[in-house]
């Protein structure tokens, strides 16, 4: 195992401490592993998210103007505990309530909902949405129902913009739910990843083998097959997405997401093929995002996300944001 770390059991806290030093507008709460905005806006709805670490820049990288008010980090690939989450809720609360954006993993849902109950006892009104954008498999190792993956970043962006514009908690929750309803994703993996505390890959892929539909924690996908070209990869992943949801005749936001170990060169090549397929299928790309938005440590691979847009979602997508992981 070759990693630039000190203690394998301290990677989360040391990562967040380094993030605070690099971005002075962010505040790190040690031990509770929360990154929050240093400056609060009174009367603004707070938006928080979080989950297991290892998916950077998600989730702490999306804290800042126009997106999240706080992010809660669990240990590597592990859900954050309720005491961490309630600390995140408290950091995000400015008197107008807090929206939690949760990815559909059993531990995340249980712990975030438990923390919400604790917050209600402190007279903090909390609502939540659950992101289930992965069309690959109906259930997985970590989830009952579809997994939440890179499409979650679009939910952060839309909900954060609505909150920044002064929306009420009900309004922010409603537009976040609309985003969840109109988003679909699917990914593939080319190499495994290594948890620092484990020191060896969690699974194996052959030299000329890829896994279609693998999850961001290494959960099984649809099939293992020979390495595909960018053209074939675009057609396979989009085929499943477009089969699941009718995007024809729509304007969409497109995300071509790297899983941590895929060069940008390859993501841009894939983007060319994705845009070709979408044009052939009558789907208009309004805005494109290419990069590492939700990773799986150093896993090589990618995911594609489509968000069907209307005028409201386009306006919120275009609204300014300033975070370590995304600037508009």
VOGU-3710 file (C-alpha; in Angstrom, 3 decimals, decimal comma):
1> xxxxxxxxxx> 0,000/0,000/0,000  1,470/3,353/-1,075  -0,337/6,370/0,368  0,748/9,810/1,582  -0,551/9,421/5,124  0,674/9,291/8,724  -1,617/7,037/10,742  -4,090/4,884/8,745  -6,606/5,374/11,541  -6,326/9,185/11,482
11> xxxxxxxxxx> -6,806/9,913/7,778  -10,262/11,498/8,177  -9,327/13,970/10,911  -6,018/14,866/9,258  -7,735/15,374/5,893  -10,345/17,716/7,375  -7,726/19,652/9,323  -5,813/20,174/6,088  -8,966/21,294/4,319  -9,601/23,967/6,952
21> xxxxxxxxxx> -6,034/25,245/6,549  -6,441/25,420/2,758  -9,856/27,114/2,875  -10,141/29,749/5,647  -13,892/30,214/5,040  -14,395/26,690/6,401  -14,423/25,637/10,053  -13,389/22,174/11,246  -14,835/20,693/14,435  -12,298/18,064/15,593
31> xxxxxxxxxx> -13,403/14,654/16,882  -16,949/15,281/15,635  -15,523/15,485/12,084  -17,735/18,330/10,852  -16,787/20,919/8,246  -19,029/23,998/8,287  -19,147/27,559/7,041  -17,287/29,881/9,368  -19,782/32,713/8,730  -23,530/32,105/9,136
41> xxxxxxxxxx> -26,408/34,000/7,531  -29,151/34,655/10,087  -32,571/33,373/9,063  -31,240/31,199/6,228  -32,236/27,554/5,834  -29,270/25,310/6,577  -28,387/22,497/4,179  -26,233/19,600/5,339  -25,055/16,296/3,947  -22,464/13,699/4,775
51> xxxxxxxxxx> -21,545/10,059/4,780  -18,519/7,844/4,855  -15,167/9,359/3,952  -13,186/8,283/0,921  -15,413/10,021/-1,654  -13,628/13,382/-1,693  -14,432/16,113/-2,557  -17,776/14,784/-1,309  -19,004/15,865/1,090  -16,936/18,486/2,866
61> xxxxxxxxxx> -15,726/19,885/-0,452  -19,234/21,196/-1,167  -19,494/23,373/1,944  -19,555/27,057/1,078  -21,611/29,843/-0,455  -24,414/28,495/-2,618  -24,174/24,873/-1,513  -23,888/23,161/1,875  -23,682/24,839/5,260  -22,107/21,801/6,879
71> xxxxxxxxxx> -20,909/18,300/6,014  -20,499/15,402/8,410  -17,742/12,854/7,812  -17,927/9,244/8,873  -14,910/6,982/8,979  -13,725/5,480/5,697  -16,765/4,084/3,848  -18,725/4,177/7,149  -21,754/6,234/8,075  -21,216/9,108/10,520
81> xxxxxxxxxx> -22,628/8,554/13,997  -25,674/10,493/15,254  -23,535/12,592/17,623  -21,491/13,814/14,662  -24,617/14,521/12,627  -26,354/16,509/15,371  -23,194/18,624/15,604  -23,499/19,271/11,859  -27,155/20,231/12,236  -26,283/22,648/15,039
91> xxxxxxxxxx> -23,523/24,242/12,947  -25,906/24,694/9,994  -28,879/26,010/11,967  -29,509/29,750/11,643  -33,074/29,747/12,874  -34,964/28,745/9,707  -34,579/24,969/9,913  -32,210/22,486/8,309  -32,503/20,222/5,268  -30,505/16,984/5,308
101> xxxxxxxxxx> -29,452/15,471/1,957  -28,925/11,749/2,556  -27,603/9,119/0,161  -29,605/5,900/0,226  -27,431/3,720/2,431  -28,982/1,965/5,423  -26,538/3,311/8,012  -26,761/6,864/6,698  -30,560/6,912/6,799  -30,756/5,411/10,290
111> xxxxxxxxxx> -28,153/7,759/11,807  -29,329/10,943/10,067  -32,938/10,287/11,091  -31,849/9,613/14,667  -29,941/12,898/14,701  -32,996/14,697/13,293  -35,052/13,426/16,214  -32,390/14,763/18,589  -32,451/18,131/16,808  -36,229/18,379/17,120
121> xxxxxxxxxx> -35,775/18,064/20,890  -33,645/21,225/20,639  -36,424/22,976/18,683  -34,530/22,780/15,376  -36,917/21,901/12,544  -35,367/19,314/10,250  -36,481/17,848/6,922  -34,643/15,445/4,650  -34,487/14,006/1,155  -32,943/10,692/0,134
131> xxxxxxxxxx> -30,969/10,404/-3,103  -31,467/7,151/-5,040  -29,967/7,973/-8,431  -28,039/4,773/-9,268  -29,963/2,740/-11,865  -27,502/-0,184/-11,878  -29,115/-2,519/-9,341  -32,349/-2,483/-7,307  -30,537/-3,249/-4,020  -26,935/-3,484/-2,875
141> xxxxxxxxxx> -24,675/-4,522/-0,016  -25,283/-1,220/1,791  -28,775/-0,227/0,683  -32,392/-1,252/0,461  -33,376/0,141/-2,909  -31,202/2,147/-5,253  -27,896/3,560/-4,098  -27,141/7,265/-3,899  -24,050/8,207/-5,881  -22,662/11,217/-7,799
151> xxxxxxxxxx> -26,069/12,706/-8,603  -26,117/13,776/-4,953  -23,832/16,665/-5,915  -26,573/18,151/-8,115  -28,964/17,925/-5,143  -26,416/19,814/-3,016  -26,150/22,486/-5,707  -29,891/22,968/-6,289  -30,919/22,879/-2,625  -28,033/25,136/-1,629
161> xxxxxxxxxx> -28,920/27,700/-4,274  -32,555/27,754/-3,171  -31,541/28,242/0,454  -29,068/30,971/-0,510  -31,858/32,767/-2,388  -33,959/32,896/0,783  -36,255/29,932/0,243  -38,184/28,523/3,183  -37,431/25,057/4,525  -40,480/23,656/2,725
171> xxxxxxxxxx> -39,398/25,300/-0,536  -35,811/24,056/-0,239  -36,995/20,536/0,561  -39,449/20,575/-2,362  -36,866/21,600/-4,961  -34,372/19,100/-3,537  -36,974/16,359/-3,903  -37,743/17,469/-7,464  -34,042/17,151/-8,233  -33,932/13,660/-6,733
181> xxxxxxxxxx> -36,948/12,649/-8,829  -35,351/13,795/-12,093  -31,833/12,446/-11,699  -30,306/9,161/-12,858  -26,727/7,822/-12,676  -24,689/4,720/-13,447  -21,003/3,878/-13,104  -18,311/1,329/-13,846  -15,027/0,363/-12,186  -11,677/-0,625/-13,735
191> xxxxxxxxxx> -9,597/-1,132/-10,571  -10,285/-1,737/-6,875  -9,478/0,720/-4,080  -7,632/0,258/-0,796  -8,923/1,368/2,605  -5,922/2,784/4,511  -6,668/0,844/7,700  -7,014/-2,420/5,750  -3,961/-2,050/3,543  -5,130/-4,190/0,643
201> xxxxxxxxxx> -7,831/-3,931/-2,044  -11,346/-4,890/-1,016  -11,917/-6,868/-4,220  -10,054/-7,899/-7,349  -10,520/-7,169/-11,049  -8,551/-8,918/-13,750  -5,999/-7,075/-15,890  -8,459/-6,766/-18,795  -11,661/-6,763/-16,760  -14,121/-4,048/-15,712
211> xxxxxxxxxx> -17,289/-4,158/-13,622  -20,356/-2,406/-15,010  -22,579/-0,856/-12,363  -20,201/-1,232/-9,427  -21,016/0,982/-6,439  -18,790/3,635/-4,863  -17,882/1,275/-2,000  -17,063/-1,612/-4,306  -20,561/-3,129/-4,161  -21,268/-5,624/-6,962
221> xxxxxxxxxx> -22,644/-4,263/-10,209  -24,427/-5,743/-13,189  -21,637/-7,738/-14,838  -17,899/-8,194/-15,193  -16,708/-7,924/-18,744  -13,701/-7,161/-20,909  -12,326/-3,613/-21,017  -14,528/-1,396/-23,186  -13,744/1,564/-25,434  -14,992/5,021/-24,452
231> xxxxxxxxxx> -17,658/4,673/-27,145  -18,841/1,335/-25,784  -18,766/2,587/-22,191  -20,906/5,617/-23,065  -23,430/3,460/-24,900  -23,677/0,870/-22,099  -24,066/3,328/-19,216  -26,383/5,708/-21,066  -28,396/2,805/-22,415  -29,301/1,748/-18,891
241> xxxxxxxxxx> -30,000/5,345/-17,773  -32,199/6,184/-20,782  -34,031/2,888/-20,459  -34,922/3,776/-16,882  -36,077/7,384/-17,439  -37,347/9,203/-20,505  -34,996/12,130/-21,129  -35,892/12,457/-24,829  -36,684/16,011/-25,905  -35,350/17,347/-22,596
251> xxxxxxxxxx> -32,568/19,674/-21,563  -30,229/18,056/-19,064  -27,264/18,714/-16,855  -24,594/16,096/-17,512  -21,934/14,963/-15,066  -19,024/12,810/-16,220  -17,556/11,830/-12,869  -14,206/10,210/-12,152  -13,867/7,769/-9,267  -10,461/9,052/-8,164
261> xxxxxxxxxx> -7,953/7,209/-10,337  -9,082/8,076/-13,860  -7,163/10,826/-15,707  -9,101/13,865/-16,901  -7,940/13,032/-20,439  -10,032/9,860/-20,343  -13,046/11,603/-18,821  -13,014/14,195/-21,614  -12,761/11,442/-24,244  -15,743/9,763/-22,598
271> xxxxxxxxxx> -17,610/13,085/-22,566  -17,267/13,334/-26,350  -18,908/9,934/-26,756  -21,614/10,668/-24,196  -22,566/13,919/-25,915  -22,739/12,088/-29,263  -25,112/9,454/-27,897  -27,326/12,039/-26,224  -27,579/14,096/-29,413  -28,572/10,970/-31,334
281> xxxxxxxxxx> -31,269/10,256/-28,715  -32,735/13,770/-28,827  -31,384/14,909/-25,483  -29,965/18,458/-25,276  -27,073/19,039/-22,881  -27,552/22,409/-21,186  -24,521/22,236/-18,910  -21,634/19,764/-18,583  -19,545/18,907/-15,523  -16,404/16,808/-16,040
291> xxxxxxxxxx> -14,125/15,898/-13,132  -13,842/14,096/-9,808  -16,989/14,973/-7,867  -17,713/11,779/-5,908  -14,846/9,317/-5,796  -13,997/5,944/-4,274  -10,500/6,685/-2,927  -8,167/5,775/-5,832  -10,551/3,549/-7,803  -10,215/3,912/-11,568
301> xxxxxxxxxx> -13,593/4,214/-13,247  -16,384/6,656/-13,890  -20,056/7,390/-13,529  -22,506/9,319/-15,687  -25,342/11,416/-14,282  -28,232/13,104/-16,084  -30,539/15,656/-14,440  -33,663/16,642/-16,362  -34,023/20,417/-16,151  -36,896/22,882/-16,128
311> xxxxxxxxxx> -36,610/26,668/-15,825  -36,468/26,592/-12,030  -33,729/23,957/-11,918  -31,728/25,733/-14,639  -31,814/28,993/-12,673  -30,666/27,284/-9,479  -27,998/25,267/-11,293  -26,592/28,495/-12,761  -26,648/30,383/-9,435  -23,197/31,276/-8,070
321> xxxxxxxx> -21,488/28,938/-5,638  -18,012/28,947/-4,132  -16,806/25,718/-2,552  -13,554/23,744/-2,718  -15,163/21,113/-4,955  -17,337/23,262/-7,214  -17,380/26,904/-8,274  -20,011/28,448/-10,546
//
